[in-house]
Amino acid sequence: MQLGVGLVYVLPTWALGFRRAPTLTLTNFRALLPIAVFHTIGHVLTVLSLSAGSVSFTHIVKAAEPFFSSVVGAVTGAIPPLPVMATLIPVVGGVCIASLKEVSSCVAILGVPR
């Protein structure tokens, strides 16, 4: 559905000349390929998790993505500015609070006896 809506918007925009269609060089393609691969893996794992556990827990984990993106960025040398890190505090807090309600789902998924 997302791809269809995007095409309905983008194709006429390019065809009518409102915006120029992008051109990818081999260098651009090489730069985007790792990002595309990891994005695809994340999407596939999200879809699988929706069938493996509760939908609400999947959304809780997805809400933590900005935090993990910042951690990965910091590990690679791109330390986020202090205001960005400060905005992660309520995100992490909310994920922690929401996760407490989903402990029973985690126990059921992992098969841990109660």
N, C-alpha and C positions, 0 to 999 in steps of 0.2 A: 504494500500500500504506500509506504514512504517513497519508494522508488517511482511509483506511478505518479504521485502528486508532484514530486520533484521534476519529472520529465514534462508534465503538463505545464509547469511554470517555466522551466529552463529552455526547452526547445523553441517555443514562440519568441522568447526573449532574444535568443541567438538569431533566429530566422528573420525577425523584424529589425535587427541591428541595434536594439536597445543596449545590448552588451555583446562584446566580442567573445566568441567561443575560445576557451583556453587551449593552448598548444603545449604539449608536454615534450620536453627533450628527454633524451636518455638519462641525463644527469638528474632531471626532475623526477623521472620514474624511479631511479635508484634511490633517491632520497625519500620518496613516499612509500616505497615497497615495505620496509620494516614496519612503519606505522600502520599500513593497511593490513599486514599480516596479523599484528597484535590486536588491532581493532576487530578483525574477523574472528580471531580466537575468542576474544572477550564476548562477542555477540553470540557465537555458537555455545559457549559455556553458559551464558545467561539463559538461552532458550532451553538448554538441557536442565539447568537448575530449576526452571519453572515446572518441569515435569517430575523432578526428583523430590522436591520439598514444597514448603508453603510459598505461595506467591509473595506474601508480605516479607518473608525473610530474604528472598531474592532482591526485593526492592531496598531492603535495609543494607544489604551488601553493596548494591549499586550506588547507594547514597554515600558510601565511604570512598568512592573512586577519586574525588578531588584530593582527599588526604593521601592516598597511595600515589597519586600522580605527583604530588608535592614531594613525597619521600623519595621517589625514584629520581625526580629532578634534582633534589639536593644531593643524592648519591653521585649523580653524574656531573655535579659542579654547578648546576643552575639553582642556587638557593633562592627561594621565593622571598620577596620583601616582607617586612614585619606586618604591614596591614593585611597582606594575603594570608600569612600564617594565622593572624588573629581571627580572620573570618572562618578558619577551619575549626576553631574551638567549639562553636555551637553545633557545627556539623558532626564532629566527633562525639560530642555530648549527646546529641540526638540519636546517633547510631548506637551508642552504648545503652541508652535508656530503652530504645526500641528492641535491642537485642536481648535484653533481660526477659522480655515477654516471649521471646522465641526460643528459649532454652529447651523447652520440651520438643520443639521441632528438630533441633540439633541432635538431641538425644535419640529421637526416633530415626533420624537419617543415618546416624553413625551406628545404630544398633546397640547402644550402650544400655545394659540392663538398669532398671531404676531401683 
